[in-house]
């Protein structure tokens, strides 16, 4: 595959993943609104507390093996098929084992690990979802390595549609029969989505294998046994890294409600604040990351392939492009969320505190997007040890804010901890890349110019709001979307007009 074909495949894959990512985010956004109004902020907090268990299991049996499969396939397609088969067997075996542990020791985990006994009835749903996640993670990793993104993209869409469909259907039935809707419905929806995604990816690879692939998708082949050792040599460091990172992130999620109680809130109030932050404000702020997440997924195999061919110029160009567009998008999001955060929180969730959280977290966006893309590039270059150490350092910094800041300053300490730790992580990633490659880093082009264009776009939007007469019957949220659209189009237009290669 020549360079132009690689770029075309990269851009096509990014656009497809971005489009489906946005579709999933939009669906998930309205799904979150529905959940907030059915199970409440406290229910959302409880729902988010069980995710650390799933996250740790996914890090062990799925996420690291998906990345290793993607790297193996990108480096050598023929050997990559065997690596995929080996990865699927190993991943699924581990997932079933972990699922059995969660199923049998759910009460113990809820009380001693999550420090919330109300999580116990939710853990069996998590136990069943773990093997499903292992299946679709490995298959998606295979397709990512081939830079064929249709199956991974539509598996995301299938997962979201089934999750929402099941929850909406059951909620309607329960409301009709007078059954109280609890947080168990949300966890059941999560399980339904995982089952749908794994079923879709399995059907896809068995019935419509990638061009040149072996139509016999049985993983129990001799080639899989040969591929297992080199695959696990790639996966084990990632597994260890992700496990440590997920344990630290899980500690944060578990300790936040506990530290809020130390600040003086009751258990119910602490879960309520945690639910508003994680179930209402963060989904808004993370919504645009569908773009950077799509780019990051494809950057890893793209950079790994360029490195295998010794194409250092292509790698430098990829780094420069990733940094520039991460900053462009992050600065736009600062404008959107600081200008409209309060109104979005009130209009969508009828909660003023969610709007305040959105405005503060807006400043997280450039550093979040930057660390996502640069971290993926470092992993693609084989610098997994560096990214691991840097991520651990950033998480420990954030945990310090949780442990020592929240009891004194409340939830504000967490918000500032998130901002400072993400800035710290972005700078570490850029420093590591600078040591390896000379790439373009122009503060004027990447920060000053887009910030100036943001202020001009804000003025254009304010002027437009004066003469643009929207129908009074149009819901307030849609009116906000119109103004956000004008701001975004003005900003993008100015960047394109004054674009400099």
N, C-alpha and C positions, 0 to 999 in steps of 0.2 A: 504494500500500500504506500503510494507516494505521499508527499507532505500535503498537497492540495486535497487529496482524498481523505487524509487524516483530519484536516481542518473541517472538511465538509461533514464527515461523520461526527466529529465532536460538536459542531454547531447544531446539526440536525438532532443529535441526541439530547443536547442541552435544551433546545427549544421544546422538544417533545416532553421531556421530564418537567420542564418549567410549566408548560401548559397544563399537564395533568396535576402537577404539584399545586398550581393555583386553583384548579378545579376542586381538588381535595381540600385545600385550605378554605375555599369559599363554603363548601359543603360542611366542613368541620366547624367553621365559624358559626353558621346558623345552628349546627348541632349543639355547640357549646351554649348558645343563647337558650335553646330549648332545655338543655340540662339544668342551666342556672335557674330556670323558672319552674322546673319540676322537682329537682332534688335540693335546690338551694345552694348557697355558697358553702355551707357546712358540709353538705353532701359531696360537693366538688372537692373540698379539702380531703375528705375521707377517701374518695375515689383516687385522688392523686397520691395518697399515702401508700397504696398497694403497688404502685409502679416501681419503686425501688427493687422489690423482689423480682419482678419481671425483667427489669433492666440488668440486674446482676446475672440472671440466668441467660439472657440474650448475649451478654458480653462473653460468657463462658462457652456457649454452644453454638452461637450463630454469627454474631457480628464479626468476630475475628476471622472465622473460617470463610465468611463471605468475602472479606477483603483479600485473604490469601488466595482464594479461588480466582478472584478478579485479576490479581497480579500474575498468577500462574498462566491464566488463559491469555492475558495481554502479551506476555513474554513469548509464549509458544502455544499456538492454538491446538496443535495435535496432542501435545502432552497435557494441555489444559483440560481436554475432555476427560482424561483419566483422573486428573486432579479434582475435577468436579464430582466425579463418581465417588472417589475416596472421601472427599469433604462431606458429601451428603450422608454417607453411612456413619462417619464419625460424629457429625453434628446431630443427627437424629438419635443415635444411641445415647449421647450425653443428655440430649433434651428429654428423652423419656425417663432417664434416671433422675434428673433434677425435678421433673414433673411429679414423679412418685414421692420424692422427699417433701415437696410442698403440700401435696395431697394428704400425706400421712401425719405431717407435723405442723399443720396450719395454725392450730391453737397456740402452740409453743412459739412459732414465728411471730404471730400477731402480738402476743403479750411481751415477749422478751426482745424481739428485734424491732418491730414497728412501734412498740410502746402504746398500742391502741387495740384493745381487745375486740372492738367493733369491726376490725379488718378481717377477723377469722373467717366469717362466712363468705368473704369475697375471694379468698386465696384458692379454693378449688377451681374457680374459673380461670385464674392465672395459671394453675398447674396444667390444665388442658391446652392452653394457648401456647405454651412454650414449645412443644414439638411442632406445632403448625408454623410458628415463626422460623424454626430451624429449616424447614422444607423450603419456604419461599425465599429465605435469605440466601441459601446456597444456589438455588436456581437463578435468582437475580444476579448474584455475583458472577455466574457463568456468562450471562448476557451482558453485564457491564464490561467484562473483560473483552468481549467481542465488539464492544461499542454498538451493540444492538439494544436499544432501550424500549422497544415497543412493549415487550412482555413485562419488564419491571414497572413501566409507566402505567400500563392498564391494570396491573395487579394492585397498585396503590388505589386506583379508582374503584376497582371491584371491592376492595377491602372497605373503603369509606362508604360506598353506596349500600353495601349489605349491612354494615354496622348501623347506619342511620335508618335504613328500612326496617330492620328488626326492632330497633328501639321505638321508632314511631308506631309501628304496628302493635307491639305489645303494650305500649303506653296507652294507645287508644282502647284496646281491649280491657286493660286494667281500670281505666277511668270509667268505662261503660259499666263494668261489674262492681264498681265501688271499692276496688282493691287499692290500698295505699302504695304509691310508687316510691321505691327506695333506691339507694345507691346500687343495689344488686343489679338493677336493670342496666345501668351504665356499664358494669363489668361484663354482663352477658353480651352487650353490644360489642365490646372489645373482643371477646372470644369469637363471636360470629364473624367479625371482620377478618380475624387471623385465619379462621377455617376457610373463608371464601378466597383469600389471597393464596393460600397454599394449594387449594383445589384448582384454581385458575392456572397457576404457574406449572403445576404437575401436568395438567391437560395440555398446556401449550408445548412443553418440551417433549412430551410423549407423542402427541399427534402431529405437531408441526415443528420438528427440531430445526435448529439453525442450519443454513446451507453448509453442506460439507460435513455435518454432524452425523453421528451414528444413530440410526432410528431406533436401535435397541437401547433404551435408556436405563436398563437394569444396572445398578451400580456394583453388583457383586461379580466383578470381572477381575481377571488376573492383573490387568493394567492398573486397576484401582489400588491393589496391594502395593504395587511398585511405586505408585505416585504418592502414597500416604506419607512416607518419611519426609520427602522434600516439602510436601504441602504443610505438614505440621511444623517443620522447621521455620516456615514463614508464619504460621498461625500462632504458635506458642508464645513468642514475644508479644504479639498483638493481644493475645488472650490475657496474658499477665497484665499488660498495660491497661487494657479496657476493664479488667476486673478491679484493679486498684482504683481506677478513675470512677467506676460505677459505685464502688463501696463508699468512696468519699462523697460522691454526689448523693448517694442514698442516706448517708449520715446527715447531710445537710437537710434533705427533705424530712427526715424523721425528727431532727433536732429543732427545726423552725417552730412547730407548734409548741414543743416543750419549752423553748426559750421565751416564746411569747407569753406562756403562763408564768415564767419567772419575772417577766416585765409587769405582770399584774392582771393579765387577762384570764378568764375562765377557760376551761377546755373547749367549750362550745364557741366562745368568742375567738379563741386562737385558731380553731379550724375554719371559722368564718373568714377571718383575715387571710389565712393561707389559701382558702378557696377563691377569694376575690383576686388575689395576686396571680395564682397559677391557673385558675380556670377562666378568668375574665381578662385581666390586663396583659399577661404574657402572650396569649394567643394573638392579640392585636399586634403586639410588637414583633412577634416571630412570623407573622403572616408573610411579609415580603421575602423572608429567608428561603421560600420555595425556590427562588432563583439561585441564590448562592449554594444551597444544598444540592441542587441539580448540577451546577458547575463543579462543585467539590467531588461529587461521586464520579464524574467523568475525568476530572483532572488527574486522579491517581493513576489509572491505567494509561492515560495519554502521556504523562510525564515518565512513567516507568518504561513505556515503549521508546520514547525519545532517548532516554538514558541508555537503553540497550543498544541503540544504533549510534550512540555517541553524538547525538545532535544537540550540542550545548547551546547553540544560538536559539533553537526552538524553545528550549527550557527557559532561557532568560526572557524571551519574548512572552512566554506564557505567564511567568511570574509578574512581569510589568503589567500585562493586561489584567490579570486577576486583582492586583493591588489597586489599580486605577478604578476599575468598575465597582469594586467593593466599596471604595470611598465615595464614588458618585452616588451609588444607591443608598449608602448609609446616611449621607448628608441630606438627601431628599427625604428620607424617613424621619430624620430629626425635625425637619420642617413640618411634615404632615402631622406627626404626633404631638409636637409642642403647640402648634396652632389649633389643632382640632381634638386633642386628647380628652379634654374635659367634656366637650360636647358628645364625643363618641361614647364615653363611659356612661353618661347620663341617658343618652338616647337609646343605646343598645341594652344596657344592663340595669338602667335606673339606679345606678350606684355611683355616688360622687367620688368615693375613695378609689374606685377602679380607674376613673379619669385622672386622678392625681398620680396613680401608679404609672399610667401610660405616659404622662408627660415627663416623669423622671426617667423612666426606662427608655425613652426615645434616644437619649444620649448613648445608650448601649449599642445602637444599631451599627455604626461604622466599624467598631471594634469587634463586634460579634461576627459580622460578615467577613471582615479581614482575617480573623483568626480561623474561621471555617475554611476559607480557600487556601490560605498559606499553610495551614496544618495538613491539608490534603496533599499539597505539593510536596511538603517535607516527607510525608509517608510514602508517596510515590517514588521519591528519590532514595528510599531506604533509610531515612533518618528517623526511624520510629523511636529510638531511644531518646533522641532530643525532644521530640514532641511529647513523649511520655513524661519526662522530667519537667518540662515546661507546664504541661497541663496539671500535673500534681502540685507544682508550686502555686499556680493560679487558684486551684481548688482549696489548698490549705489557707491561702490568703482570705478567700471568701468564707471559709469555715471559721476563721478567727473573728470575722465580723458577726457571724451567727452566734458563736459561743459567748463572746465578750461584749459585742455591741448591742445585740437585741435586748438583753435584760436591762440595759441602761437607756437606749434610744428607741426601742420598739422596732417595728418593721422597717423604718427608715434606714436603720443600720444595714439591713440586708440589701436594700436597693443600692446604697452607696458601695457596699461590698461587691455587688455584681458589676457595677460600672468600673471600679478600680481594678478588679481582678481581670476583666476582659481586656482593658487597656494594657495591663501588664503582659497578658498572654500574647496579644497582637505584636507588641514590641519585641518580645522574645522570639517569636516566629520570624519576624522580618530580619532580626539580627542574625539568626541562624542561616537564613537564605543568603544574606549579604556576604557571609563568610565563604559561601560556596560559589555564588554566581554574581557577576556584575549585571545588575538590572537597573532600569530607569526608575528613579525615585525623585520626583519633582514636586515639592510641597505646594508650589504655586499652582501647577496643573491639577493636582489631586485634592487639594484642600481649599486654597484661596479662591480659585476660579469657580468651582461648583458652589461654594458658600455665597459668593457674590451673585451668581445666577439664581440661587434660591431666594435671596432677598428681592431681586427683580421680579421673580415669578410670584412671590407673595404680594408684591404691589399690583401686578397684573390681575391676580385673583381677587384682590380687594376691590379694584376698579370694576372688574367684571361683575362682582356681587352687587354693585350699585346699580348697574343698568340691566343686568340679567333678571328678568321677572319670572321666577319659577312658579308654577301653579301652586296655589295654597293647599290644594288637596294632596300634593306630593308629600309623602312621609318625610319627616325631618332627617332620618338616616340617609335617604336617597338624595336629599338636598345637599347634605354633607359630602356624599360621594361625588356629586357634580362638581363641587368646589375643589375637592381633592384631585379630581380628574383634571381640572383646569390648571391647578398648581403643577401637577406632574407633567402634563403635556408642555406647559410653558418651560419648565426646567429642562426637560429632555430636548425640546426644540432648540433652546439656547446652547446646550452642550453640543448638539449636532452641528449647529451653525458655526460654532467657534472651535470645532474639533481639530486637534493637532496630533498627528501621528508621532 
